[in-house]
Amino acid sequence: MTKVLLLNGSPKANGCTATALQEMIKVFEEEGVETELIHIGNKDIRGCIACGTCSRRGKCVFDDLVNEVAPKFETADGLVIGSPVYYGSPNGTALAFMDRLFYSTSFAKVNKVGAAVVSCRRGGNTASFDVLNKYFTISGMPLASANYWNQVHGFTAEDVKKDLEGLRTMRNLARSMSYLMKALGDAKEKYGTLTFEKGPATSFPDGK
């Protein structure tokens, strides 16, 4: 069965971001997609310290929610990250979580679909959207898109419920993501898993 993980990067379990994700969940369930919503925005998640332990142990040195979610991410067909906008950027806790989740997991992500969702009162939405999308594009994950930016507007959950265009976008995003996840599942059976060429990482430490 197709499964998608949804990460609520807001400190509030039932706020604006959660309202957007719940609108997606309704459609996922209609599409026969299994969902799991994980609240990460209220957890004590520290950032990556670039220790490299994950390359040896296969998991992050900090044994917290990141390591709990990692195996779920490995078996999922898609991942949605939702975050409020703070100072024109996603919530710092959500960013720390995503940094460590993506860096510490070595399994192939190319057959998984990614989607980012942002909520804001007014501004900073597209900048935050761009930041979150980069986790997927640098990992070879195809992005699900809707018919507009994946965002909702409001200061409270009740405000978001009045954002009819934003909620429609969330529903369309879930439909798009369901279609892509199922299509990739079929393609994997027919063509196998996509692989990328690997080689040296280019850097110029001597400044030349």
LUMPA-915385 format. One record per residue: residue number from 1; residue in one letter; y, x, z of N, C-alpha, C in turn. Coordinates in nm, 4 decimals, m for minus. Layout:
<nodes>
{NUM; 'A'; {Y; X; Z}; {Y; X; Z}; {Y; X; Z}}
...
</nodes>
This chain:
<nodes>
{1; 'M'; {m0.1200; 0.0845; 0.0000}; {0.0000; 0.0000; 0.0000}; {0.1248; 0.0878; 0.0000}}
{2; 'T'; {0.2235; 0.0502; m0.0776}; {0.3490; 0.1243; m0.0838}; {0.4216; 0.1135; 0.0495}}
{3; 'K'; {0.4747; 0.2264; 0.0973}; {0.5426; 0.2273; 0.2265}; {0.6736; 0.3035; 0.2166}}
{4; 'V'; {0.7743; 0.2520; 0.2874}; {0.9044; 0.3177; 0.2926}; {0.9479; 0.3337; 0.4376}}
{5; 'L'; {1.0054; 0.4508; 0.4678}; {1.0653; 0.4763; 0.5984}; {1.2149; 0.4515; 0.5884}}
{6; 'L'; {1.2707; 0.3859; 0.6882}; {1.4149; 0.3659; 0.6948}; {1.4663; 0.4275; 0.8240}}
{7; 'L'; {1.5641; 0.5155; 0.8138}; {1.6194; 0.5843; 0.9286}; {1.7591; 0.5302; 0.9585}}
{8; 'N'; {1.7761; 0.4793; 1.0787}; {1.9073; 0.4307; 1.1217}; {1.9801; 0.5453; 1.1911}}
{9; 'G'; {2.0778; 0.6037; 1.1217}; {2.1506; 0.7170; 1.1766}; {2.2690; 0.6804; 1.2622}}
{10; 'S'; {2.2849; 0.5526; 1.2932}; {2.3945; 0.5082; 1.3791}; {2.3517; 0.5102; 1.5252}}
{11; 'P'; {2.4429; 0.5394; 1.6173}; {2.4085; 0.5288; 1.7591}; {2.3724; 0.3859; 1.8004}}
{12; 'K'; {2.4192; 0.2898; 1.7246}; {2.3974; 0.1494; 1.7596}; {2.2735; 0.0948; 1.6895}}
{13; 'A'; {2.1847; 0.0377; 1.7680}; {2.0587; m0.0136; 1.7128}; {2.0789; m0.1394; 1.6304}}
{14; 'N'; {2.1856; m0.2142; 1.6582}; {2.2070; m0.3415; 1.5894}; {2.3475; m0.3527; 1.5331}}
{15; 'G'; {2.4021; m0.2398; 1.4885}; {2.5374; m0.2379; 1.4362}; {2.5436; m0.2569; 1.2865}}
{16; 'C'; {2.6478; m0.2005; 1.2266}; {2.6729; m0.2185; 1.0832}; {2.5630; m0.1573; 0.9971}}
{17; 'T'; {2.5237; m0.0339; 1.0298}; {2.4206; 0.0332; 0.9505}; {2.2885; m0.0417; 0.9586}}
{18; 'A'; {2.2517; m0.0842; 1.0796}; {2.1275; m0.1593; 1.0977}; {2.1284; m0.2896; 1.0188}}
{19; 'T'; {2.2438; m0.3544; 1.0118}; {2.2548; m0.4794; 0.9375}; {2.2263; m0.4560; 0.7893}}
{20; 'A'; {2.2783; m0.3455; 0.7360}; {2.2521; m0.3112; 0.5960}; {2.1039; m0.2834; 0.5735}}
{21; 'L'; {2.0439; m0.2072; 0.6624}; {1.9020; m0.1732; 0.6473}; {1.8125; m0.2961; 0.6612}}
{22; 'Q'; {1.8494; m0.3859; 0.7506}; {1.7700; m0.5083; 0.7668}; {1.7753; m0.5944; 0.6412}}
{23; 'E'; {1.8873; m0.5925; 0.5712}; {1.8965; m0.6677; 0.4461}; {1.8003; m0.6108; 0.3432}}
{24; 'M'; {1.7846; m0.4783; 0.3437}; {1.6880; m0.4143; 0.2546}; {1.5453; m0.4494; 0.2937}}
{25; 'I'; {1.5186; m0.4508; 0.4229}; {1.3832; m0.4775; 0.4716}; {1.3349; m0.6152; 0.4258}}
{26; 'K'; {1.4244; m0.7133; 0.4234}; {1.3861; m0.8476; 0.3770}; {1.3274; m0.8418; 0.2364}}
{27; 'V'; {1.3925; m0.7658; 0.1493}; {1.3475; m0.7567; 0.0109}; {1.2207; m0.6729; 0.0007}}
{28; 'F'; {1.2144; m0.5637; 0.0762}; {1.0929; m0.4820; 0.0751}; {0.9710; m0.5671; 0.1103}}
{29; 'E'; {0.9857; m0.6506; 0.2114}; {0.8739; m0.7351; 0.2529}; {0.8383; m0.8353; 0.1436}}
{30; 'E'; {0.9397; m0.8885; 0.0756}; {0.9131; m0.9799; m0.0364}; {0.8379; m0.9085; m0.1489}}
{31; 'E'; {0.8671; m0.7792; m0.1656}; {0.8057; m0.6993; m0.2712}; {0.6699; m0.6419; m0.2314}}
{32; 'G'; {0.6247; m0.6723; m0.1107}; {0.4961; m0.6223; m0.0647}; {0.4987; m0.4765; m0.0229}}
{33; 'V'; {0.6154; m0.4264; 0.0126}; {0.6303; m0.2880; 0.0555}; {0.6316; m0.2824; 0.2084}}
{34; 'E'; {0.5451; m0.1999; 0.2637}; {0.5411; m0.1817; 0.4086}; {0.6631; m0.1027; 0.4537}}
{35; 'T'; {0.7237; m0.1430; 0.5638}; {0.8435; m0.0762; 0.6125}; {0.8257; m0.0286; 0.7561}}
{36; 'E'; {0.8963; 0.0776; 0.7884}; {0.9074; 0.1232; 0.9267}; {1.0499; 0.1711; 0.9486}}
{37; 'L'; {1.1177; 0.1079; 1.0418}; {1.2552; 0.1420; 1.0746}; {1.2562; 0.2290; 1.1997}}
{38; 'I'; {1.3172; 0.3464; 1.1900}; {1.3217; 0.4403; 1.3015}; {1.4667; 0.4667; 1.3383}}
{39; 'H'; {1.4979; 0.4463; 1.4644}; {1.6357; 0.4652; 1.5117}; {1.6527; 0.6106; 1.5559}}
{40; 'I'; {1.7329; 0.6866; 1.4827}; {1.7522; 0.8282; 1.5155}; {1.8924; 0.8586; 1.5678}}
{41; 'G'; {1.9865; 0.7701; 1.5414}; {2.1262; 0.8000; 1.5714}; {2.1622; 0.8039; 1.7183}}
{42; 'N'; {2.0751; 0.7526; 1.8053}; {2.1038; 0.7550; 1.9488}; {2.0195; 0.8592; 2.0225}}
{43; 'K'; {1.9540; 0.9472; 1.9478}; {1.8676; 1.0486; 2.0093}; {1.9405; 1.1824; 2.0234}}
{44; 'D'; {1.8883; 1.2649; 2.1127}; {1.9455; 1.3979; 2.1341}; {1.8806; 1.4932; 2.0344}}
{45; 'I'; {1.9390; 1.5031; 1.9170}; {1.8838; 1.5850; 1.8088}; {1.9763; 1.7042; 1.7854}}
{46; 'R'; {1.9263; 1.8220; 1.8142}; {2.0096; 1.9401; 1.7897}; {1.9917; 1.9891; 1.6464}}
{47; 'G'; {2.0841; 2.0705; 1.6026}; {2.0791; 2.1203; 1.4662}; {1.9800; 2.2345; 1.4487}}
{48; 'C'; {1.9560; 2.2706; 1.3237}; {1.8679; 2.3819; 1.2902}; {1.9313; 2.5131; 1.3342}}
{49; 'I'; {1.8503; 2.6046; 1.3876}; {1.9010; 2.7354; 1.4295}; {1.8508; 2.8469; 1.3382}}
{50; 'A'; {1.7929; 2.8103; 1.2244}; {1.7480; 2.9073; 1.1242}; {1.6563; 3.0144; 1.1821}}
{51; 'C'; {1.5636; 2.9729; 1.2699}; {1.4730; 3.0689; 1.3332}; {1.3523; 3.1014; 1.2460}}
{52; 'G'; {1.3222; 3.0119; 1.1496}; {1.2091; 3.0344; 1.0608}; {1.0737; 3.0022; 1.1200}}
{53; 'T'; {1.0705; 2.9498; 1.2406}; {0.9430; 2.9181; 1.3053}; {0.8635; 2.8150; 1.2252}}
{54; 'C'; {0.9320; 2.7220; 1.1615}; {0.8625; 2.6158; 1.0879}; {0.7790; 2.6723; 0.9738}}
{55; 'S'; {0.8211; 2.7846; 0.9167}; {0.7439; 2.8431; 0.8064}; {0.6115; 2.9000; 0.8544}}
{56; 'R'; {0.6031; 2.9305; 0.9831}; {0.4791; 2.9845; 1.0401}; {0.3949; 2.8763; 1.1065}}
{57; 'R'; {0.4601; 2.7848; 1.1747}; {0.3887; 2.6826; 1.2512}; {0.3673; 2.5532; 1.1729}}
{58; 'G'; {0.4429; 2.5349; 1.0667}; {0.4317; 2.4116; 0.9896}; {0.5067; 2.2957; 1.0505}}
{59; 'K'; {0.5861; 2.3212; 1.1515}; {0.6704; 2.2187; 1.2112}; {0.7863; 2.2861; 1.2823}}
{60; 'C'; {0.8870; 2.2075; 1.3168}; {1.0071; 2.2617; 1.3798}; {0.9770; 2.3133; 1.5197}}
{61; 'V'; {1.0483; 2.4175; 1.5581}; {1.0304; 2.4768; 1.6905}; {1.0721; 2.3805; 1.8011}}
{62; 'F'; {1.1645; 2.2894; 1.7710}; {1.2071; 2.1892; 1.8688}; {1.1184; 2.0654; 1.8518}}
{63; 'D'; {1.0343; 2.0412; 1.9500}; {0.9329; 1.9370; 1.9387}; {0.9909; 1.8030; 1.9838}}
{64; 'D'; {1.0644; 1.7401; 1.8949}; {1.1287; 1.6132; 1.9271}; {1.0992; 1.5106; 1.8179}}
{65; 'L'; {1.1894; 1.4172; 1.7977}; {1.1665; 1.3091; 1.7029}; {1.1469; 1.3592; 1.5598}}
{66; 'V'; {1.2050; 1.4723; 1.5260}; {1.1883; 1.5277; 1.3913}; {1.0405; 1.5522; 1.3628}}
{67; 'N'; {0.9710; 1.6131; 1.4571}; {0.8280; 1.6400; 1.4379}; {0.7447; 1.5126; 1.4417}}
{68; 'E'; {0.7923; 1.4093; 1.5089}; {0.7212; 1.2816; 1.5099}; {0.7339; 1.2103; 1.3753}}
{69; 'V'; {0.8489; 1.2228; 1.3136}; {0.8739; 1.1532; 1.1875}; {0.8132; 1.2282; 1.0691}}
{70; 'A'; {0.8032; 1.3594; 1.0784}; {0.7565; 1.4415; 0.9656}; {0.6249; 1.3923; 0.9041}}
{71; 'P'; {0.5185; 1.3667; 0.9824}; {0.3939; 1.3193; 0.9197}; {0.4079; 1.1798; 0.8589}}
{72; 'K'; {0.4966; 1.1000; 0.9125}; {0.5214; 0.9676; 0.8541}; {0.5924; 0.9823; 0.7200}}
{73; 'F'; {0.6838; 1.0767; 0.7141}; {0.7528; 1.1056; 0.5887}; {0.6548; 1.1556; 0.4837}}
{74; 'E'; {0.5589; 1.2359; 0.5255}; {0.4616; 1.2923; 0.4317}; {0.3785; 1.1838; 0.3647}}
{75; 'T'; {0.3429; 1.0806; 0.4386}; {0.2568; 0.9756; 0.3830}; {0.3356; 0.8596; 0.3223}}
{76; 'A'; {0.4667; 0.8596; 0.3393}; {0.5487; 0.7505; 0.2860}; {0.5759; 0.7709; 0.1375}}
{77; 'D'; {0.6084; 0.6615; 0.0714}; {0.6429; 0.6666; m0.0701}; {0.7933; 0.6746; m0.0929}}
{78; 'G'; {0.8689; 0.6475; 0.0122}; {1.0145; 0.6529; m0.0010}; {1.0815; 0.6681; 0.1333}}
{79; 'L'; {1.2061; 0.7129; 0.1295}; {1.2840; 0.7344; 0.2518}; {1.4260; 0.6845; 0.2303}}
{80; 'V'; {1.4725; 0.6019; 0.3231}; {1.6107; 0.5545; 0.3230}; {1.6794; 0.6126; 0.4458}}
{81; 'I'; {1.7931; 0.6762; 0.4259}; {1.8724; 0.7234; 0.5382}; {2.0027; 0.6441; 0.5395}}
{82; 'G'; {2.0301; 0.5804; 0.6499}; {2.1537; 0.5047; 0.6653}; {2.2404; 0.5671; 0.7727}}
{83; 'S'; {2.3704; 0.5736; 0.7479}; {2.4597; 0.6347; 0.8454}; {2.5973; 0.5708; 0.8407}}
{84; 'P'; {2.6641; 0.5620; 0.9556}; {2.8058; 0.5250; 0.9545}; {2.8889; 0.6448; 0.9099}}
{85; 'V'; {3.0133; 0.6182; 0.8761}; {3.1059; 0.7244; 0.8377}; {3.1858; 0.7679; 0.9599}}
{86; 'Y'; {3.1779; 0.8984; 0.9896}; {3.2577; 0.9575; 1.0973}; {3.3448; 1.0663; 1.0373}}
{87; 'Y'; {3.4745; 1.0484; 1.0426}; {3.5682; 1.1486; 0.9901}; {3.5344; 1.1887; 0.8463}}
{88; 'G'; {3.5051; 1.0898; 0.7651}; {3.4779; 1.1138; 0.6242}; {3.3446; 1.1777; 0.5959}}
{89; 'S'; {3.2507; 1.1712; 0.6917}; {3.1191; 1.2332; 0.6739}; {3.0154; 1.1516; 0.7510}}
{90; 'P'; {2.8856; 1.1703; 0.7215}; {2.7840; 1.0994; 0.7996}; {2.7849; 1.1429; 0.9459}}
{91; 'N'; {2.7265; 1.0608; 1.0293}; {2.7110; 1.0920; 1.1712}; {2.6439; 1.2281; 1.1891}}
{92; 'G'; {2.6972; 1.3116; 1.2782}; {2.6442; 1.4460; 1.2996}; {2.4985; 1.4466; 1.3427}}
{93; 'T'; {2.4573; 1.3490; 1.4209}; {2.3173; 1.3420; 1.4637}; {2.2261; 1.3185; 1.3444}}
{94; 'A'; {2.2683; 1.2312; 1.2539}; {2.1891; 1.2043; 1.1339}; {2.1781; 1.3292; 1.0476}}
{95; 'L'; {2.2854; 1.4043; 1.0350}; {2.2829; 1.5262; 0.9552}; {2.1917; 1.6312; 1.0178}}
{96; 'A'; {2.1988; 1.6470; 1.1498}; {2.1117; 1.7435; 1.2174}; {1.9651; 1.7057; 1.1974}}
{97; 'F'; {1.9362; 1.5764; 1.2066}; {1.7996; 1.5284; 1.1873}; {1.7523; 1.5572; 1.0452}}
{98; 'M'; {1.8342; 1.5250; 0.9472}; {1.7951; 1.5450; 0.8079}; {1.7814; 1.6927; 0.7744}}
{99; 'D'; {1.8711; 1.7753; 0.8245}; {1.8597; 1.9204; 0.8032}; {1.7232; 1.9703; 0.8464}}
{100; 'R'; {1.6860; 1.9356; 0.9664}; {1.5611; 1.9870; 1.0219}; {1.4390; 1.9208; 0.9599}}
{101; 'L'; {1.4461; 1.7915; 0.9294}; {1.3321; 1.7224; 0.8692}; {1.3001; 1.7814; 0.7329}}
{102; 'F'; {1.4006; 1.7996; 0.6516}; {1.3759; 1.8486; 0.5161}; {1.3423; 1.9972; 0.5142}}
{103; 'Y'; {1.4045; 2.0749; 0.6019}; {1.3784; 2.2190; 0.6008}; {1.2420; 2.2533; 0.6596}}
{104; 'S'; {1.1986; 2.1792; 0.7592}; {1.0745; 2.2141; 0.8301}; {0.9496; 2.1566; 0.7654}}
{105; 'T'; {0.9637; 2.0677; 0.6673}; {0.8477; 2.0068; 0.6020}; {0.8262; 2.0719; 0.4655}}
{106; 'S'; {0.7072; 2.1263; 0.4474}; {0.6785; 2.2003; 0.3241}; {0.6028; 2.1169; 0.2202}}
{107; 'F'; {0.5638; 1.9943; 0.2547}; {0.4880; 1.9142; 0.1590}; {0.5778; 1.8724; 0.0422}}
{108; 'A'; {0.5144; 1.8471; m0.0723}; {0.5874; 1.8088; m0.1926}; {0.6532; 1.6727; m0.1746}}
{109; 'K'; {0.7787; 1.6647; m0.2102}; {0.8538; 1.5402; m0.1961}; {0.8850; 1.4768; m0.3315}}
{110; 'V'; {0.8358; 1.5381; m0.4396}; {0.8783; 1.4976; m0.5736}; {0.8308; 1.3581; m0.6136}}
{111; 'N'; {0.7275; 1.3053; m0.5534}; {0.6807; 1.1714; m0.5866}; {0.7296; 1.0666; m0.4873}}
{112; 'K'; {0.8287; 1.1038; m0.4070}; {0.8870; 1.0112; m0.3107}; {1.0269; 0.9722; m0.3582}}
{113; 'V'; {1.0640; 0.8488; m0.3349}; {1.1945; 0.7987; m0.3764}; {1.2902; 0.8034; m0.2587}}
{114; 'G'; {1.4118; 0.8478; m0.2829}; {1.5122; 0.8547; m0.1772}; {1.6278; 0.7595; m0.2026}}
{115; 'A'; {1.6889; 0.7145; m0.0941}; {1.8083; 0.6306; m0.1055}; {1.8946; 0.6514; 0.0178}}
{116; 'A'; {2.0246; 0.6586; m0.0042}; {2.1205; 0.6729; 0.1059}; {2.2046; 0.5469; 0.1146}}
{117; 'V'; {2.2359; 0.5076; 0.2386}; {2.3184; 0.3910; 0.2654}; {2.4251; 0.4312; 0.3660}}
{118; 'V'; {2.5495; 0.3925; 0.3392}; {2.6567; 0.4241; 0.4343}; {2.7311; 0.2969; 0.4719}}
{119; 'S'; {2.7827; 0.2966; 0.5940}; {2.8659; 0.1856; 0.6404}; {2.9965; 0.2426; 0.6925}}
{120; 'C'; {3.1043; 0.1729; 0.6635}; {3.2346; 0.2204; 0.7102}; {3.3279; 0.1010; 0.7259}}
{121; 'R'; {3.4323; 0.1246; 0.8018}; {3.5334; 0.0199; 0.8140}; {3.6154; 0.0120; 0.6868}}
{122; 'R'; {3.6533; 0.1332; 0.6347}; {3.7394; 0.1315; 0.5173}; {3.7157; 0.2506; 0.4239}}
{123; 'G'; {3.7320; 0.3752; 0.4713}; {3.7267; 0.4919; 0.3842}; {3.6193; 0.5912; 0.4235}}
{124; 'G'; {3.6041; 0.6942; 0.3402}; {3.5068; 0.8004; 0.3668}; {3.3675; 0.7701; 0.3190}}
{125; 'N'; {3.3507; 0.6557; 0.2527}; {3.2162; 0.6115; 0.2173}; {3.1534; 0.6950; 0.1062}}
{126; 'T'; {3.2262; 0.7160; m0.0044}; {3.1650; 0.7868; m0.1159}; {3.1399; 0.9337; m0.0827}}
{127; 'A'; {3.2263; 0.9939; m0.0008}; {3.2033; 1.1330; 0.0407}; {3.0765; 1.1433; 0.1241}}
{128; 'S'; {3.0561; 1.0490; 0.2147}; {2.9360; 1.0487; 0.2985}; {2.8120; 1.0205; 0.2151}}
{129; 'F'; {2.8240; 0.9302; 0.1218}; {2.7153; 0.8964; 0.0300}; {2.6704; 1.0204; m0.0475}}
{130; 'D'; {2.7673; 1.0978; m0.0931}; {2.7378; 1.2196; m0.1686}; {2.6628; 1.3207; m0.0829}}
{131; 'V'; {2.7043; 1.3386; 0.0411}; {2.6378; 1.4330; 0.1318}; {2.4915; 1.3956; 0.1520}}
{132; 'L'; {2.4645; 1.2693; 0.1784}; {2.3277; 1.2254; 0.2066}; {2.2381; 1.2346; 0.0833}}
{133; 'N'; {2.2938; 1.2062; m0.0333}; {2.2126; 1.2124; m0.1553}; {2.1625; 1.3532; m0.1851}}
{134; 'K'; {2.2339; 1.4538; m0.1399}; {2.1953; 1.5913; m0.1716}; {2.0630; 1.6317; m0.1069}}
{135; 'Y'; {2.0262; 1.5701; 0.0034}; {1.8947; 1.6004; 0.0625}; {1.7840; 1.5671; m0.0378}}
{136; 'F'; {1.8011; 1.4585; m0.1097}; {1.6988; 1.4153; m0.2045}; {1.7025; 1.4969; m0.3332}}
{137; 'T'; {1.8228; 1.5173; m0.3863}; {1.8310; 1.5835; m0.5168}; {1.7902; 1.7300; m0.5103}}
{138; 'I'; {1.8095; 1.7960; m0.3960}; {1.7682; 1.9360; m0.3847}; {1.6177; 1.9469; m0.3607}}
{139; 'S'; {1.5528; 1.8339; m0.3332}; {1.4087; 1.8330; m0.3044}; {1.3270; 1.7736; m0.4179}}
{140; 'G'; {1.3905; 1.7465; m0.5297}; {1.3175; 1.6915; m0.6441}; {1.2836; 1.5447; m0.6310}}
{141; 'M'; {1.3471; 1.4756; m0.5361}; {1.3175; 1.3344; m0.5162}; {1.4066; 1.2475; m0.6048}}
{142; 'P'; {1.3487; 1.1567; m0.6814}; {1.4310; 1.0650; m0.7601}; {1.5090; 0.9703; m0.6698}}
{143; 'L'; {1.6318; 0.9413; m0.7099}; {1.7181; 0.8528; m0.6324}; {1.7067; 0.7093; m0.6807}}
{144; 'A'; {1.6980; 0.6178; m0.5857}; {1.7078; 0.4762; m0.6197}; {1.8552; 0.4380; m0.6193}}
{145; 'S'; {1.8939; 0.3584; m0.7162}; {2.0332; 0.3149; m0.7245}; {2.0395; 0.1642; m0.7345}}
{146; 'A'; {2.1557; 0.1110; m0.7019}; {2.1771; m0.0329; m0.7135}; {2.2798; m0.0560; m0.8241}}
{147; 'N'; {2.3550; m0.1632; m0.8126}; {2.4560; m0.1933; m0.9137}; {2.5955; m0.1532; m0.8675}}
{148; 'Y'; {2.6040; m0.0826; m0.7543}; {2.7315; m0.0330; m0.7027}; {2.6997; 0.0741; m0.5995}}
{149; 'W'; {2.8033; 0.1313; m0.5381}; {2.7774; 0.2283; m0.4315}; {2.6956; 0.1621; m0.3214}}
{150; 'N'; {2.6027; 0.2365; m0.2631}; {2.5168; 0.1820; m0.1570}; {2.5920; 0.1819; m0.0249}}
{151; 'Q'; {2.6804; 0.0853; m0.0087}; {2.7656; 0.0837; 0.1103}; {2.7982; m0.0590; 0.1535}}
{152; 'V'; {2.8253; m0.0703; 0.2826}; {2.8762; m0.1956; 0.3376}; {3.0024; m0.1646; 0.4171}}
{153; 'H'; {3.0860; m0.2661; 0.4309}; {3.2131; m0.2485; 0.5002}; {3.2206; m0.3407; 0.6217}}
{154; 'G'; {3.2798; m0.2893; 0.7290}; {3.3010; m0.3698; 0.8475}; {3.3094; m0.2841; 0.9713}}
{155; 'F'; {3.3673; m0.3398; 1.0750}; {3.3767; m0.2693; 1.2033}; {3.2670; m0.3137; 1.2994}}
{156; 'T'; {3.2110; m0.4320; 1.2733}; {3.1019; m0.4847; 1.3549}; {2.9929; m0.5392; 1.2627}}
{157; 'A'; {2.8770; m0.5669; 1.3215}; {2.7677; m0.6261; 1.2443}; {2.8091; m0.7601; 1.1855}}
{158; 'E'; {2.8890; m0.8367; 1.2590}; {2.9353; m0.9660; 1.2084}; {3.0261; m0.9478; 1.0879}}
{159; 'D'; {3.1071; m0.8397; 1.0891}; {3.1901; m0.8104; 0.9722}; {3.1034; m0.7845; 0.8493}}
{160; 'V'; {2.9993; m0.7056; 0.8691}; {2.9121; m0.6687; 0.7568}; {2.8443; m0.7923; 0.6981}}
{161; 'K'; {2.8102; m0.8865; 0.7826}; {2.7475; m1.0094; 0.7343}; {2.8401; m1.0895; 0.6436}}
{162; 'K'; {2.9711; m1.0619; 0.6538}; {3.0683; m1.1288; 0.5672}; {3.0897; m1.0506; 0.4372}}
{163; 'D'; {3.0398; m0.9270; 0.4326}; {3.0538; m0.8439; 0.3121}; {2.9437; m0.8827; 0.2138}}
{164; 'L'; {2.9647; m0.9912; 0.1439}; {2.8601; m1.0458; 0.0570}; {2.8242; m0.9513; m0.0563}}
{165; 'E'; {2.9239; m0.8798; m0.1093}; {2.8945; m0.7840; m0.2163}; {2.8107; m0.6679; m0.1634}}
{166; 'G'; {2.8467; m0.6195; m0.0440}; {2.7699; m0.5098; 0.0154}; {2.6260; m0.5486; 0.0432}}
{167; 'L'; {2.6054; m0.6695; 0.0951}; {2.4697; m0.7150; 0.1240}; {2.3895; m0.7355; m0.0038}}
{168; 'R'; {2.4562; m0.7853; m0.1078}; {2.3885; m0.7992; m0.2377}; {2.3471; m0.6621; m0.2914}}
{169; 'T'; {2.4343; m0.5635; m0.2717}; {2.4013; m0.4272; m0.3154}; {2.2796; m0.3755; m0.2415}}
{170; 'M'; {2.2689; m0.4044; m0.1112}; {2.1527; m0.3614; m0.0337}; {2.0253; m0.4263; m0.0867}}
{171; 'R'; {2.0325; m0.5521; m0.1214}; {1.9141; m0.6211; m0.1744}; {1.8739; m0.5634; m0.3104}}
{172; 'N'; {1.9743; m0.5381; m0.3937}; {1.9443; m0.4792; m0.5240}; {1.8892; m0.3374; m0.5098}}
{173; 'L'; {1.9393; m0.2646; m0.4136}; {1.8886; m0.1298; m0.3887}; {1.7415; m0.1351; m0.3487}}
{174; 'A'; {1.7066; m0.2284; m0.2623}; {1.5671; m0.2415; m0.2198}; {1.4773; m0.2808; m0.3366}}
{175; 'R'; {1.5272; m0.3664; m0.4255}; {1.4485; m0.4034; m0.5442}; {1.4280; m0.2822; m0.6349}}
{176; 'S'; {1.5338; m0.2080; m0.6551}; {1.5263; m0.0877; m0.7379}; {1.4303; 0.0142; m0.6783}}
{177; 'M'; {1.4391; 0.0317; m0.5479}; {1.3532; 0.1303; m0.4819}; {1.2072; 0.0865; m0.4846}}
{178; 'S'; {1.1825; m0.0413; m0.4657}; {1.0452; m0.0927; m0.4716}; {0.9850; m0.0675; m0.6087}}
{179; 'Y'; {1.0629; m0.0949; m0.7114}; {1.0165; m0.0751; m0.8493}; {0.9826; 0.0713; m0.8741}}
{180; 'L'; {1.0720; 0.1622; m0.8324}; {1.0505; 0.3048; m0.8562}; {0.9298; 0.3575; m0.7790}}
{181; 'M'; {0.9145; 0.3165; m0.6548}; {0.8015; 0.3638; m0.5749}; {0.6687; 0.3199; m0.6359}}
{182; 'K'; {0.6644; 0.1955; m0.6803}; {0.5413; 0.1457; m0.7421}; {0.5154; 0.2153; m0.8755}}
{183; 'A'; {0.6211; 0.2360; m0.9525}; {0.6064; 0.3029; m1.0814}; {0.5594; 0.4466; m1.0643}}
{184; 'L'; {0.6139; 0.5158; m0.9661}; {0.5721; 0.6530; m0.9405}; {0.4276; 0.6582; m0.8919}}
{185; 'G'; {0.3877; 0.5568; m0.8146}; {0.2487; 0.5506; m0.7714}; {0.1545; 0.5383; m0.8901}}
{186; 'D'; {0.1916; 0.4545; m0.9860}; {0.1109; 0.4405; m1.1074}; {0.1118; 0.5690; m1.1889}}
{187; 'A'; {0.2283; 0.6311; m1.1999}; {0.2405; 0.7548; m1.2788}; {0.1595; 0.8681; m1.2161}}
{188; 'K'; {0.1547; 0.8710; m1.0841}; {0.0783; 0.9761; m1.0164}; {m0.0696; 0.9646; m1.0500}}
{189; 'E'; {m0.1211; 0.8412; m1.0558}; {m0.2615; 0.8212; m1.0911}; {m0.2888; 0.8604; m1.2361}}
{190; 'K'; {m0.1923; 0.8361; m1.3232}; {m0.2120; 0.8613; m1.4660}; {m0.1826; 1.0058; m1.5049}}
{191; 'Y'; {m0.0757; 1.0628; m1.4462}; {m0.0311; 1.1951; m1.4890}; {m0.0448; 1.3039; m1.3820}}
{192; 'G'; {m0.0773; 1.2650; m1.2587}; {m0.0831; 1.3621; m1.1504}; {0.0536; 1.3820; m1.0879}}
{193; 'T'; {0.0611; 1.4768; m0.9963}; {0.1850; 1.5026; m0.9244}; {0.2726; 1.6004; m1.0016}}
{194; 'L'; {0.3994; 1.5714; m1.0078}; {0.4951; 1.6611; m1.0715}; {0.5021; 1.7923; m0.9943}}
{195; 'T'; {0.5022; 1.9020; m1.0650}; {0.5159; 2.0330; m1.0013}; {0.6320; 2.1081; m1.0647}}
{196; 'F'; {0.6975; 2.1913; m0.9849}; {0.8088; 2.2711; m1.0327}; {0.7703; 2.4184; m1.0369}}
{197; 'E'; {0.8274; 2.4888; m1.1297}; {0.8101; 2.6337; m1.1366}; {0.8736; 2.6988; m1.0141}}
{198; 'K'; {0.8047; 2.7951; m0.9579}; {0.8576; 2.8661; m0.8419}; {0.8824; 3.0118; m0.8788}}
{199; 'G'; {0.9804; 3.0707; m0.8154}; {1.0131; 3.2092; m0.8444}; {1.1080; 3.2651; m0.7420}}
{200; 'P'; {1.1650; 3.3800; m0.7690}; {1.2530; 3.4436; m0.6717}; {1.3823; 3.3640; m0.6513}}
{201; 'A'; {1.4331; 3.3697; m0.5307}; {1.5629; 3.3084; m0.4995}; {1.6713; 3.4106; m0.5264}}
{202; 'T'; {1.7640; 3.3755; m0.6120}; {1.8677; 3.4696; m0.6496}; {1.9774; 3.4773; m0.5438}}
{203; 'S'; {2.0105; 3.5981; m0.5023}; {2.1230; 3.6190; m0.4124}; {2.1805; 3.7566; m0.4420}}
{204; 'F'; {2.3002; 3.7779; m0.3972}; {2.3674; 3.9038; m0.4244}; {2.4246; 3.9618; m0.2944}}
{205; 'P'; {2.3338; 4.0066; m0.2064}; {2.3809; 4.0517; m0.0735}; {2.4677; 4.1760; m0.0792}}
{206; 'D'; {2.4590; 4.2541; m0.1887}; {2.5412; 4.3733; m0.1976}; {2.6777; 4.3451; m0.2611}}
{207; 'G'; {2.7025; 4.2174; m0.2940}; {2.8308; 4.1801; m0.3474}; {2.8485; 4.2094; m0.4941}}
{208; 'K'; {2.7449; 4.2574; m0.5637}; {2.7571; 4.2923; m0.7058}; {2.7021; 4.1810; m0.7944}}
</nodes>
